[in-house]
């Protein structure tokens, strides 16, 4: 899976957590911040 596909998947998952599961935006953004994406792309 390419980097672009991975980032798109992360965005979709973050939106799902906010819209469907009802998590607060602040909590999701803290979990899905740039550091979490960069640390798994190595």
N, C-alpha and C positions, 0 to 999 in steps of 0.2 A: 504494500500500500504506500503510495507516495505521500509526501508531506502535505500537499494541498488537500488530498482526500482525508487525511487524518484530521486536519484542522477543521474541515467542513463537518466531519462526523462529531467532533467535540462541540462545535457550535450547535448542531442539531440536538445533541444530548443535553446541553445546557438549557436550551429553550424548552425542551421537553420537561426538564425538572422544574422549571419555573411555571410553565403553562398548565401542565397536566398534574404534576405532583404537588404543586402549590408552595414550593420552596421559595423563600425570599431571594430577591435578586442579589442582595449583598452576600448571602451565604453561598450561593452558586458561584458568584464571581470570585469569592475568596478561594473556593475549592478549584475552580477552573482558570485561575489566573495564568499569566504568561509563564511563570516558573514551573507550573505543573505540565504545561505543554512542552516546554523546552527540555525538561528533565526526562521525558519519555521518548524524545526524538533522537536520542543518541545512538 
